[in-house]
Amino acid sequence: MTPFKTLPPETQAKLREAYAKDMETQVKTCSLDDKIARFNAWLAPQGVSFDLNDLPRRK
């Protein structure tokens, strides 16, 4: 699996856009853990992984 944060920024943006479109009809959640789990499950068939360490850090 390729870690999400190692993908080029353009690829990350395209994946986030496609994910957002797919999730428009899904039940919303405020839980960060649930959001990460959903995104990771959505990315897995594409050979990409995502976890808490992939989130951007505040500077």
C-alpha positions in Angstrom: 0.0 0.0 0.0 1.2 3.5 -0.8 0.9 6.0 2.0 -1.4 8.9 1.0 1.1 11.5 2.2 3.7 10.2 -0.3 1.4 10.8 -3.3 1.9 14.0 -5.4 -0.4 16.9 -4.2 -2.3 16.7 -7.5 -3.1 13.1 -7.0 -4.1 13.7 -3.4 -6.5 16.4 -4.5 -8.1 14.2 -7.1 -8.6 11.4 -4.6 -10.1 13.8 -2.1 -12.5 15.2 -4.7 -13.6 11.8 -5.9 -14.1 10.6 -2.3 -16.2 13.7 -1.4 -18.4 13.0 -4.4 -18.9 9.4 -3.4 -19.7 10.4 0.2 -22.3 13.0 -0.7 -25.1 10.5 -0.2 -23.6 8.8 2.9 -24.5 9.5 6.5 -22.3 12.2 7.9 -20.1 11.8 11.0 -18.3 14.2 13.3 -15.9 11.5 14.5 -12.4 11.9 13.2 -11.7 8.2 13.8 -14.8 7.3 11.7 -13.8 9.8 8.9 -10.2 8.3 8.8 -11.6 4.8 8.7 -14.0 5.6 5.9 -11.4 7.3 3.8 -8.9 4.5 4.4 -11.5 1.9 3.4 -12.3 3.9 0.3 -8.7 4.2 -0.7 -7.7 0.6 0.0 -8.9 -0.9 -3.3 -6.8 1.7 -5.1 -3.6 0.5 -3.2 -3.4 3.6 -1.0 -3.4 3.8 2.8 -4.4 6.6 5.1 -4.1 7.0 8.8 -3.8 9.6 11.5 -0.1 10.3 10.5 -1.2 11.3 7.1 -3.1 14.3 8.4 -1.4 17.7 8.0 0.2 19.1 11.1 -0.3 22.7 12.2 2.8 24.8 12.1 
